[in-house]
Amino acid sequence: MQRNLINKLRPLLRQSPIKMSEAGGAKITPKMANLQKKFQEDNDKPVFLKGGGMDNILFILTLVLCVVGVVGDVLLWFSYILA
């Protein structure tokens, strides 16, 4: 059964993503092309910060919430241990 599945998927795996998108009739809009250019340029920023100021705010907020959650969890467990 597994061999049949692999044989059925093999032609799909050989196709490049460009050929698959062309076969599907997908068209890239100018806005999408600009976004691709923006996110693919090599400027030593991680991709999750290339969106601008709002990405930076969301990233820092996520880090703060993670730290608050870990500290709260540690305090909870120590209160159970010491009680």
mmCIF file as gemmi writes it, N, C-alpha and C atoms, coordinates in Angstrom:
data_model
loop_
_atom_site.group_PDB
_atom_site.id
_atom_site.type_symbol
_atom_site.label_atom_id
_atom_site.label_alt_id
_atom_site.label_comp_id
_atom_site.label_asym_id
_atom_site.label_entity_id
_atom_site.label_seq_id
_atom_site.pdbx_PDB_ins_code
_atom_site.Cartn_x
_atom_site.Cartn_y
_atom_site.Cartn_z
_atom_site.occupancy
_atom_site.B_iso_or_equiv
_atom_site.pdbx_formal_charge
_atom_site.auth_seq_id
_atom_site.auth_asym_id
_atom_site.pdbx_PDB_model_num
ATOM 1 N N . MET Axp A 1 ? 0.821 -1.191 0 1 0 ? 1 A 1
ATOM 2 C CA . MET Axp A 1 ? 0 0 0 1 0 ? 1 A 1
ATOM 3 C C . MET Axp A 1 ? 0.87 1.261 0 1 0 ? 1 A 1
ATOM 4 N N . GLN Axp A 2 ? 1.921 1.239 0.822 1 0 ? 2 A 1
ATOM 5 C CA . GLN Axp A 2 ? 2.801 2.393 0.884 1 0 ? 2 A 1
ATOM 6 C C . GLN Axp A 2 ? 3.521 2.588 -0.448 1 0 ? 2 A 1
ATOM 7 N N . ARG Axp A 3 ? 3.909 1.501 -1.092 1 0 ? 3 A 1
ATOM 8 C CA . ARG Axp A 3 ? 4.599 1.593 -2.376 1 0 ? 3 A 1
ATOM 9 C C . ARG Axp A 3 ? 3.678 2.204 -3.43 1 0 ? 3 A 1
ATOM 10 N N . ASN Axp A 4 ? 2.381 1.835 -3.423 1 0 ? 4 A 1
ATOM 11 C CA . ASN Axp A 4 ? 1.438 2.41 -4.374 1 0 ? 4 A 1
ATOM 12 C C . ASN Axp A 4 ? 1.297 3.925 -4.161 1 0 ? 4 A 1
ATOM 13 N N . LEU Axp A 5 ? 1.249 4.34 -2.907 1 0 ? 5 A 1
ATOM 14 C CA . LEU Axp A 5 ? 1.134 5.752 -2.597 1 0 ? 5 A 1
ATOM 15 C C . LEU Axp A 5 ? 2.369 6.52 -3.08 1 0 ? 5 A 1
ATOM 16 N N . ILE Axp A 6 ? 3.536 5.947 -2.855 1 0 ? 6 A 1
ATOM 17 C CA . ILE Axp A 6 ? 4.769 6.595 -3.311 1 0 ? 6 A 1
ATOM 18 C C . ILE Axp A 6 ? 4.796 6.69 -4.823 1 0 ? 6 A 1
ATOM 19 N N . ASN Axp A 7 ? 4.357 5.646 -5.511 1 0 ? 7 A 1
ATOM 20 C CA . ASN Axp A 7 ? 4.34 5.678 -6.973 1 0 ? 7 A 1
ATOM 21 C C . ASN Axp A 7 ? 3.349 6.714 -7.496 1 0 ? 7 A 1
ATOM 22 N N . LYS Axp A 8 ? 2.244 6.917 -6.802 1 0 ? 8 A 1
ATOM 23 C CA . LYS Axp A 8 ? 1.275 7.923 -7.228 1 0 ? 8 A 1
ATOM 24 C C . LYS Axp A 8 ? 1.799 9.342 -6.986 1 0 ? 8 A 1
ATOM 25 N N . LEU Axp A 9 ? 2.564 9.538 -5.914 1 0 ? 9 A 1
ATOM 26 C CA . LEU Axp A 9 ? 3.047 10.871 -5.574 1 0 ? 9 A 1
ATOM 27 C C . LEU Axp A 9 ? 4.349 11.239 -6.28 1 0 ? 9 A 1
ATOM 28 N N . ARG Axp A 10 ? 5.055 10.264 -6.818 1 0 ? 10 A 1
ATOM 29 C CA . ARG Axp A 10 ? 6.35 10.519 -7.442 1 0 ? 10 A 1
ATOM 30 C C . ARG Axp A 10 ? 6.29 11.571 -8.557 1 0 ? 10 A 1
ATOM 31 N N . PRO Axp A 11 ? 5.309 11.545 -9.464 1 0 ? 11 A 1
ATOM 32 C CA . PRO Axp A 11 ? 5.278 12.596 -10.489 1 0 ? 11 A 1
ATOM 33 C C . PRO Axp A 11 ? 5.072 13.992 -9.901 1 0 ? 11 A 1
ATOM 34 N N . LEU Axp A 12 ? 4.327 14.093 -8.818 1 0 ? 12 A 1
ATOM 35 C CA . LEU Axp A 12 ? 4.11 15.395 -8.184 1 0 ? 12 A 1
ATOM 36 C C . LEU Axp A 12 ? 5.38 15.911 -7.528 1 0 ? 12 A 1
ATOM 37 N N . LEU Axp A 13 ? 6.17 15.001 -6.974 1 0 ? 13 A 1
ATOM 38 C CA . LEU Axp A 13 ? 7.386 15.41 -6.295 1 0 ? 13 A 1
ATOM 39 C C . LEU Axp A 13 ? 8.459 15.863 -7.266 1 0 ? 13 A 1
ATOM 40 N N . ARG Axp A 14 ? 8.418 15.402 -8.488 1 0 ? 14 A 1
ATOM 41 C CA . ARG Axp A 14 ? 9.424 15.772 -9.478 1 0 ? 14 A 1
ATOM 42 C C . ARG Axp A 14 ? 9.19 17.166 -10.043 1 0 ? 14 A 1
ATOM 43 N N . GLN Axp A 15 ? 7.965 17.665 -9.979 1 0 ? 15 A 1
ATOM 44 C CA . GLN Axp A 15 ? 7.666 18.976 -10.544 1 0 ? 15 A 1
ATOM 45 C C . GLN Axp A 15 ? 8.204 20.074 -9.633 1 0 ? 15 A 1
ATOM 46 N N . SER Axp A 16 ? 8.712 21.115 -10.233 1 0 ? 16 A 1
ATOM 47 C CA . SER Axp A 16 ? 9.153 22.262 -9.445 1 0 ? 16 A 1
ATOM 48 C C . SER Axp A 16 ? 7.921 23.098 -9.087 1 0 ? 16 A 1
ATOM 49 N N . PRO Axp A 17 ? 8.007 23.91 -8.035 1 0 ? 17 A 1
ATOM 50 C CA . PRO Axp A 17 ? 6.851 24.737 -7.653 1 0 ? 17 A 1
ATOM 51 C C . PRO Axp A 17 ? 6.415 25.688 -8.758 1 0 ? 17 A 1
ATOM 52 N N . ILE Axp A 18 ? 7.351 26.161 -9.574 1 0 ? 18 A 1
ATOM 53 C CA . ILE Axp A 18 ? 6.996 27.091 -10.64 1 0 ? 18 A 1
ATOM 54 C C . ILE Axp A 18 ? 6.117 26.398 -11.672 1 0 ? 18 A 1
ATOM 55 N N . LYS Axp A 19 ? 6.485 25.181 -12.049 1 0 ? 19 A 1
ATOM 56 C CA . LYS Axp A 19 ? 5.689 24.453 -13.027 1 0 ? 19 A 1
ATOM 57 C C . LYS Axp A 19 ? 4.299 24.146 -12.483 1 0 ? 19 A 1
ATOM 58 N N . MET Axp A 20 ? 4.24 23.813 -11.2 1 0 ? 20 A 1
ATOM 59 C CA . MET Axp A 20 ? 2.939 23.498 -10.618 1 0 ? 20 A 1
ATOM 60 C C . MET Axp A 20 ? 2.054 24.741 -10.587 1 0 ? 20 A 1
ATOM 61 N N . SER Axp A 21 ? 2.617 25.908 -10.274 1 0 ? 21 A 1
ATOM 62 C CA . SER Axp A 21 ? 1.792 27.118 -10.219 1 0 ? 21 A 1
ATOM 63 C C . SER Axp A 21 ? 1.375 27.546 -11.616 1 0 ? 21 A 1
ATOM 64 N N . GLU Axp A 22 ? 2.262 27.359 -12.602 1 0 ? 22 A 1
ATOM 65 C CA . GLU Axp A 22 ? 1.892 27.7 -13.965 1 0 ? 22 A 1
ATOM 66 C C . GLU Axp A 22 ? 0.796 26.78 -14.475 1 0 ? 22 A 1
ATOM 67 N N . ALA Axp A 23 ? 0.857 25.527 -14.076 1 0 ? 23 A 1
ATOM 68 C CA . ALA Axp A 23 ? -0.165 24.578 -14.508 1 0 ? 23 A 1
ATOM 69 C C . ALA Axp A 23 ? -1.517 24.943 -13.901 1 0 ? 23 A 1
ATOM 70 N N . GLY Axp A 24 ? -1.505 25.504 -12.691 1 0 ? 24 A 1
ATOM 71 C CA . GLY Axp A 24 ? -2.741 25.881 -12.029 1 0 ? 24 A 1
ATOM 72 C C . GLY Axp A 24 ? -3.284 27.212 -12.509 1 0 ? 24 A 1
ATOM 73 N N . GLY Axp A 25 ? -2.514 27.944 -13.276 1 0 ? 25 A 1
ATOM 74 C CA . GLY Axp A 25 ? -2.975 29.225 -13.787 1 0 ? 25 A 1
ATOM 75 C C . GLY Axp A 25 ? -2.842 30.357 -12.79 1 0 ? 25 A 1
ATOM 76 N N . ALA Axp A 26 ? -1.987 30.205 -11.772 1 0 ? 26 A 1
ATOM 77 C CA . ALA Axp A 26 ? -1.819 31.263 -10.777 1 0 ? 26 A 1
ATOM 78 C C . ALA Axp A 26 ? -1.043 32.418 -11.385 1 0 ? 26 A 1
ATOM 79 N N . LYS Axp A 27 ? -1.505 33.622 -11.112 1 0 ? 27 A 1
ATOM 80 C CA . LYS Axp A 27 ? -0.832 34.818 -11.604 1 0 ? 27 A 1
ATOM 81 C C . LYS Axp A 27 ? -0.369 35.642 -10.413 1 0 ? 27 A 1
ATOM 82 N N . ILE Axp A 28 ? 0.809 36.225 -10.535 1 0 ? 28 A 1
ATOM 83 C CA . ILE Axp A 28 ? 1.355 37.035 -9.465 1 0 ? 28 A 1
ATOM 84 C C . ILE Axp A 28 ? 1.018 38.491 -9.744 1 0 ? 28 A 1
ATOM 85 N N . THR Axp A 29 ? 0.348 39.111 -8.798 1 0 ? 29 A 1
ATOM 86 C CA . THR Axp A 29 ? -0.02 40.523 -8.945 1 0 ? 29 A 1
ATOM 87 C C . THR Axp A 29 ? 1.2 41.393 -8.658 1 0 ? 29 A 1
ATOM 88 N N . PRO Axp A 30 ? 1.193 42.641 -9.11 1 0 ? 30 A 1
ATOM 89 C CA . PRO Axp A 30 ? 2.331 43.532 -8.812 1 0 ? 30 A 1
ATOM 90 C C . PRO Axp A 30 ? 2.553 43.741 -7.308 1 0 ? 30 A 1
ATOM 91 N N . LYS Axp A 31 ? 1.459 43.775 -6.544 1 0 ? 31 A 1
ATOM 92 C CA . LYS Axp A 31 ? 1.6 43.931 -5.098 1 0 ? 31 A 1
ATOM 93 C C . LYS Axp A 31 ? 2.316 42.724 -4.489 1 0 ? 31 A 1
ATOM 94 N N . MET Axp A 32 ? 1.959 41.532 -4.965 1 0 ? 32 A 1
ATOM 95 C CA . MET Axp A 32 ? 2.592 40.315 -4.462 1 0 ? 32 A 1
ATOM 96 C C . MET Axp A 32 ? 4.064 40.27 -4.87 1 0 ? 32 A 1
ATOM 97 N N . ALA Axp A 33 ? 4.376 40.728 -6.082 1 0 ? 33 A 1
ATOM 98 C CA . ALA Axp A 33 ? 5.768 40.759 -6.539 1 0 ? 33 A 1
ATOM 99 C C . ALA Axp A 33 ? 6.591 41.703 -5.668 1 0 ? 33 A 1
ATOM 100 N N . ASN Axp A 34 ? 6.022 42.857 -5.293 1 0 ? 34 A 1
ATOM 101 C CA . ASN Axp A 34 ? 6.727 43.795 -4.412 1 0 ? 34 A 1
ATOM 102 C C . ASN Axp A 34 ? 6.944 43.199 -3.026 1 0 ? 34 A 1
ATOM 103 N N . LEU Axp A 35 ? 5.941 42.491 -2.515 1 0 ? 35 A 1
ATOM 104 C CA . LEU Axp A 35 ? 6.098 41.846 -1.215 1 0 ? 35 A 1
ATOM 105 C C . LEU Axp A 35 ? 7.176 40.766 -1.258 1 0 ? 35 A 1
ATOM 106 N N . GLN Axp A 36 ? 7.208 39.985 -2.336 1 0 ? 36 A 1
ATOM 107 C CA . GLN Axp A 36 ? 8.239 38.96 -2.475 1 0 ? 36 A 1
ATOM 108 C C . GLN Axp A 36 ? 9.619 39.598 -2.498 1 0 ? 36 A 1
ATOM 109 N N . LYS Axp A 37 ? 9.746 40.688 -3.239 1 0 ? 37 A 1
ATOM 110 C CA . LYS Axp A 37 ? 11.029 41.376 -3.321 1 0 ? 37 A 1
ATOM 111 C C . LYS Axp A 37 ? 11.456 41.886 -1.946 1 0 ? 37 A 1
ATOM 112 N N . LYS Axp A 38 ? 10.492 42.443 -1.207 1 0 ? 38 A 1
ATOM 113 C CA . LYS Axp A 38 ? 10.776 42.996 0.114 1 0 ? 38 A 1
ATOM 114 C C . LYS Axp A 38 ? 11.22 41.909 1.097 1 0 ? 38 A 1
ATOM 115 N N . PHE Axp A 39 ? 10.533 40.781 1.083 1 0 ? 39 A 1
ATOM 116 C CA . PHE Axp A 39 ? 10.823 39.737 2.057 1 0 ? 39 A 1
ATOM 117 C C . PHE Axp A 39 ? 12.003 38.86 1.651 1 0 ? 39 A 1
ATOM 118 N N . GLN Axp A 40 ? 12.421 38.893 0.381 1 0 ? 40 A 1
ATOM 119 C CA . GLN Axp A 40 ? 13.529 38.054 -0.056 1 0 ? 40 A 1
ATOM 120 C C . GLN Axp A 40 ? 14.852 38.798 -0.13 1 0 ? 40 A 1
ATOM 121 N N . GLU Axp A 41 ? 14.849 40.115 0.068 1 0 ? 41 A 1
ATOM 122 C CA . GLU Axp A 41 ? 16.115 40.837 -0.01 1 0 ? 41 A 1
ATOM 123 C C . GLU Axp A 41 ? 16.988 40.491 1.186 1 0 ? 41 A 1
ATOM 124 N N . ASP Axp A 42 ? 18.288 40.51 0.966 1 0 ? 42 A 1
ATOM 125 C CA . ASP Axp A 42 ? 19.235 40.111 2 1 0 ? 42 A 1
ATOM 126 C C . ASP Axp A 42 ? 19.657 41.344 2.786 1 0 ? 42 A 1
ATOM 127 N N . ASN Axp A 43 ? 19.009 41.577 3.93 1 0 ? 43 A 1
ATOM 128 C CA . ASN Axp A 43 ? 19.338 42.733 4.76 1 0 ? 43 A 1
ATOM 129 C C . ASN Axp A 43 ? 19.611 42.338 6.207 1 0 ? 43 A 1
ATOM 130 N N . ASP Axp A 44 ? 19.976 41.089 6.439 1 0 ? 44 A 1
ATOM 131 C CA . ASP Axp A 44 ? 20.344 40.566 7.763 1 0 ? 44 A 1
ATOM 132 C C . ASP Axp A 44 ? 19.244 40.695 8.803 1 0 ? 44 A 1
ATOM 133 N N . LYS Axp A 45 ? 17.996 40.756 8.37 1 0 ? 45 A 1
ATOM 134 C CA . LYS Axp A 45 ? 16.86 40.742 9.284 1 0 ? 45 A 1
ATOM 135 C C . LYS Axp A 45 ? 16.17 39.393 9.145 1 0 ? 45 A 1
ATOM 136 N N . PRO Axp A 46 ? 15.679 38.844 10.254 1 0 ? 46 A 1
ATOM 137 C CA . PRO Axp A 46 ? 14.871 37.627 10.12 1 0 ? 46 A 1
ATOM 138 C C . PRO Axp A 46 ? 13.55 37.95 9.429 1 0 ? 46 A 1
ATOM 139 N N . VAL Axp A 47 ? 12.975 36.965 8.786 1 0 ? 47 A 1
ATOM 140 C CA . VAL Axp A 47 ? 11.788 37.21 7.966 1 0 ? 47 A 1
ATOM 141 C C . VAL Axp A 47 ? 10.614 37.7 8.796 1 0 ? 47 A 1
ATOM 142 N N . PHE Axp A 48 ? 10.556 37.336 10.075 1 0 ? 48 A 1
ATOM 143 C CA . PHE Axp A 48 ? 9.422 37.755 10.893 1 0 ? 48 A 1
ATOM 144 C C . PHE Axp A 48 ? 9.543 39.195 11.361 1 0 ? 48 A 1
ATOM 145 N N . LEU Axp A 49 ? 10.646 39.887 11.028 1 0 ? 49 A 1
ATOM 146 C CA . LEU Axp A 49 ? 10.785 41.295 11.365 1 0 ? 49 A 1
ATOM 147 C C . LEU Axp A 49 ? 10.849 42.186 10.135 1 0 ? 49 A 1
ATOM 148 N N . LYS Axp A 50 ? 10.704 41.623 8.947 1 0 ? 50 A 1
ATOM 149 C CA . LYS Axp A 50 ? 10.82 42.413 7.73 1 0 ? 50 A 1
ATOM 150 C C . LYS Axp A 50 ? 9.555 43.181 7.393 1 0 ? 50 A 1
ATOM 151 N N . GLY Axp A 51 ? 8.486 42.981 8.129 1 0 ? 51 A 1
ATOM 152 C CA . GLY Axp A 51 ? 7.229 43.633 7.826 1 0 ? 51 A 1
ATOM 153 C C . GLY Axp A 51 ? 7.146 45.074 8.29 1 0 ? 51 A 1
ATOM 154 N N . GLY Axp A 52 ? 8.098 45.523 9.086 1 0 ? 52 A 1
ATOM 155 C CA . GLY Axp A 52 ? 8.076 46.909 9.529 1 0 ? 52 A 1
ATOM 156 C C . GLY Axp A 52 ? 7.911 47.048 11.032 1 0 ? 52 A 1
ATOM 157 N N . GLY Axp A 53 ? 7.447 48.216 11.438 1 0 ? 53 A 1
ATOM 158 C CA . GLY Axp A 53 ? 7.337 48.538 12.862 1 0 ? 53 A 1
ATOM 159 C C . GLY Axp A 53 ? 6.348 47.671 13.618 1 0 ? 53 A 1
ATOM 160 N N . MET Axp A 54 ? 5.236 47.352 12.985 1 0 ? 54 A 1
ATOM 161 C CA . MET Axp A 54 ? 4.227 46.529 13.666 1 0 ? 54 A 1
ATOM 162 C C . MET Axp A 54 ? 4.764 45.132 13.951 1 0 ? 54 A 1
ATOM 163 N N . ASP Axp A 55 ? 5.589 44.598 13.052 1 0 ? 55 A 1
ATOM 164 C CA . ASP Axp A 55 ? 6.2 43.293 13.307 1 0 ? 55 A 1
ATOM 165 C C . ASP Axp A 55 ? 7.119 43.355 14.524 1 0 ? 55 A 1
ATOM 166 N N . ASN Axp A 56 ? 7.863 44.439 14.652 1 0 ? 56 A 1
ATOM 167 C CA . ASN Axp A 56 ? 8.743 44.591 15.818 1 0 ? 56 A 1
ATOM 168 C C . ASN Axp A 56 ? 7.936 44.653 17.11 1 0 ? 56 A 1
ATOM 169 N N . ILE Axp A 57 ? 6.834 45.4 17.096 1 0 ? 57 A 1
ATOM 170 C CA . ILE Axp A 57 ? 5.99 45.508 18.289 1 0 ? 57 A 1
ATOM 171 C C . ILE Axp A 57 ? 5.405 44.152 18.653 1 0 ? 57 A 1
ATOM 172 N N . LEU Axp A 58 ? 4.894 43.43 17.674 1 0 ? 58 A 1
ATOM 173 C CA . LEU Axp A 58 ? 4.311 42.115 17.948 1 0 ? 58 A 1
ATOM 174 C C . LEU Axp A 58 ? 5.36 41.128 18.444 1 0 ? 58 A 1
ATOM 175 N N . PHE Axp A 59 ? 6.574 41.204 17.894 1 0 ? 59 A 1
ATOM 176 C CA . PHE Axp A 59 ? 7.649 40.312 18.326 1 0 ? 59 A 1
ATOM 177 C C . PHE Axp A 59 ? 8.014 40.576 19.782 1 0 ? 59 A 1
ATOM 178 N N . ILE Axp A 60 ? 8.183 41.853 20.135 1 0 ? 60 A 1
ATOM 179 C CA . ILE Axp A 60 ? 8.541 42.194 21.519 1 0 ? 60 A 1
ATOM 180 C C . ILE Axp A 60 ? 7.405 41.841 22.47 1 0 ? 60 A 1
ATOM 181 N N . LEU Axp A 61 ? 6.155 42.094 22.059 1 0 ? 61 A 1
ATOM 182 C CA . LEU Axp A 61 ? 5.006 41.734 22.893 1 0 ? 61 A 1
ATOM 183 C C . LEU Axp A 61 ? 4.951 40.22 23.123 1 0 ? 61 A 1
ATOM 184 N N . THR Axp A 62 ? 5.237 39.453 22.096 1 0 ? 62 A 1
ATOM 185 C CA . THR Axp A 62 ? 5.253 37.994 22.232 1 0 ? 62 A 1
ATOM 186 C C . THR Axp A 62 ? 6.338 37.55 23.2 1 0 ? 62 A 1
ATOM 187 N N . LEU Axp A 63 ? 7.523 38.141 23.092 1 0 ? 63 A 1
ATOM 188 C CA . LEU Axp A 63 ? 8.601 37.784 24.02 1 0 ? 63 A 1
ATOM 189 C C . LEU Axp A 63 ? 8.234 38.13 25.459 1 0 ? 63 A 1
ATOM 190 N N . VAL Axp A 64 ? 7.651 39.304 25.663 1 0 ? 64 A 1
ATOM 191 C CA . VAL Axp A 64 ? 7.264 39.725 27.019 1 0 ? 64 A 1
ATOM 192 C C . VAL Axp A 64 ? 6.209 38.779 27.581 1 0 ? 64 A 1
ATOM 193 N N . LEU Axp A 65 ? 5.213 38.427 26.773 1 0 ? 65 A 1
ATOM 194 C CA . LEU Axp A 65 ? 4.169 37.519 27.252 1 0 ? 65 A 1
ATOM 195 C C . LEU Axp A 65 ? 4.725 36.13 27.563 1 0 ? 65 A 1
ATOM 196 N N . CYS Axp A 66 ? 5.693 35.674 26.78 1 0 ? 66 A 1
ATOM 197 C CA . CYS Axp A 66 ? 6.326 34.378 27.062 1 0 ? 66 A 1
ATOM 198 C C . CYS Axp A 66 ? 7.08 34.415 28.385 1 0 ? 66 A 1
ATOM 199 N N . VAL Axp A 67 ? 7.826 35.486 28.618 1 0 ? 67 A 1
ATOM 200 C CA . VAL Axp A 67 ? 8.576 35.61 29.87 1 0 ? 67 A 1
ATOM 201 C C . VAL Axp A 67 ? 7.615 35.702 31.054 1 0 ? 67 A 1
ATOM 202 N N . VAL Axp A 68 ? 6.548 36.489 30.918 1 0 ? 68 A 1
ATOM 203 C CA . VAL Axp A 68 ? 5.56 36.602 31.995 1 0 ? 68 A 1
ATOM 204 C C . VAL Axp A 68 ? 4.921 35.238 32.275 1 0 ? 68 A 1
ATOM 205 N N . GLY Axp A 69 ? 4.62 34.485 31.243 1 0 ? 69 A 1
ATOM 206 C CA . GLY Axp A 69 ? 4.026 33.166 31.427 1 0 ? 69 A 1
ATOM 207 C C . GLY Axp A 69 ? 4.966 32.192 32.114 1 0 ? 69 A 1
ATOM 208 N N . VAL Axp A 70 ? 6.237 32.199 31.716 1 0 ? 70 A 1
ATOM 209 C CA . VAL Axp A 70 ? 7.21 31.294 32.345 1 0 ? 70 A 1
ATOM 210 C C . VAL Axp A 70 ? 7.425 31.682 33.806 1 0 ? 70 A 1
ATOM 211 N N . VAL Axp A 71 ? 7.561 32.965 34.09 1 0 ? 71 A 1
ATOM 212 C CA . VAL Axp A 71 ? 7.746 33.414 35.469 1 0 ? 71 A 1
ATOM 213 C C . VAL Axp A 71 ? 6.519 33.061 36.303 1 0 ? 71 A 1
ATOM 214 N N . GLY Axp A 72 ? 5.335 33.273 35.765 1 0 ? 72 A 1
ATOM 215 C CA . GLY Axp A 72 ? 4.119 32.913 36.491 1 0 ? 72 A 1
ATOM 216 C C . GLY Axp A 72 ? 4.034 31.424 36.761 1 0 ? 72 A 1
ATOM 217 N N . ASP Axp A 73 ? 4.45 30.616 35.797 1 0 ? 73 A 1
ATOM 218 C CA . ASP Axp A 73 ? 4.429 29.166 35.975 1 0 ? 73 A 1
ATOM 219 C C . ASP Axp A 73 ? 5.416 28.734 37.061 1 0 ? 73 A 1
ATOM 220 N N . VAL Axp A 74 ? 6.613 29.321 37.038 1 0 ? 74 A 1
ATOM 221 C CA . VAL Axp A 74 ? 7.619 28.99 38.057 1 0 ? 74 A 1
ATOM 222 C C . VAL Axp A 74 ? 7.117 29.392 39.435 1 0 ? 74 A 1
ATOM 223 N N . LEU Axp A 75 ? 6.536 30.581 39.55 1 0 ? 75 A 1
ATOM 224 C CA . LEU Axp A 75 ? 6.001 31.011 40.846 1 0 ? 75 A 1
ATOM 225 C C . LEU Axp A 75 ? 4.877 30.089 41.326 1 0 ? 75 A 1
ATOM 226 N N . LEU Axp A 76 ? 4.031 29.657 40.415 1 0 ? 76 A 1
ATOM 227 C CA . LEU Axp A 76 ? 2.948 28.745 40.767 1 0 ? 76 A 1
ATOM 228 C C . LEU Axp A 76 ? 3.498 27.433 41.322 1 0 ? 76 A 1
ATOM 229 N N . TRP Axp A 77 ? 4.484 26.862 40.611 1 0 ? 77 A 1
ATOM 230 C CA . TRP Axp A 77 ? 5.033 25.573 41.055 1 0 ? 77 A 1
ATOM 231 C C . TRP Axp A 77 ? 5.781 25.73 42.387 1 0 ? 77 A 1
ATOM 232 N N . PHE Axp A 78 ? 6.52 26.823 42.576 1 0 ? 78 A 1
ATOM 233 C CA . PHE Axp A 78 ? 7.201 27.01 43.847 1 0 ? 78 A 1
ATOM 234 C C . PHE Axp A 78 ? 6.203 27.216 44.976 1 0 ? 78 A 1
ATOM 235 N N . SER Axp A 79 ? 5.074 27.874 44.704 1 0 ? 79 A 1
ATOM 236 C CA . SER Axp A 79 ? 4.079 28.045 45.762 1 0 ? 79 A 1
ATOM 237 C C . SER Axp A 79 ? 3.465 26.691 46.14 1 0 ? 79 A 1
ATOM 238 N N . TYR Axp A 80 ? 3.297 25.778 45.167 1 0 ? 80 A 1
ATOM 239 C CA . TYR Axp A 80 ? 2.801 24.44 45.481 1 0 ? 80 A 1
ATOM 240 C C . TYR Axp A 80 ? 3.838 23.626 46.247 1 0 ? 80 A 1
ATOM 241 N N . ILE Axp A 81 ? 5.091 23.787 45.879 1 0 ? 81 A 1
ATOM 242 C CA . ILE Axp A 81 ? 6.149 23.015 46.535 1 0 ? 81 A 1
ATOM 243 C C . ILE Axp A 81 ? 6.336 23.486 47.979 1 0 ? 81 A 1
ATOM 244 N N . LEU Axp A 82 ? 6.322 24.799 48.196 1 0 ? 82 A 1
ATOM 245 C CA . LEU Axp A 82 ? 6.578 25.335 49.518 1 0 ? 82 A 1
ATOM 246 C C . LEU Axp A 82 ? 5.365 25.312 50.435 1 0 ? 82 A 1
ATOM 247 N N . ALA Axp A 83 ? 4.186 25.058 49.9 1 0 ? 83 A 1
ATOM 248 C CA . ALA Axp A 83 ? 2.978 25.068 50.725 1 0 ? 83 A 1
ATOM 249 C C . ALA Axp A 83 ? 2.835 23.829 51.552 1 0 ? 83 A 1
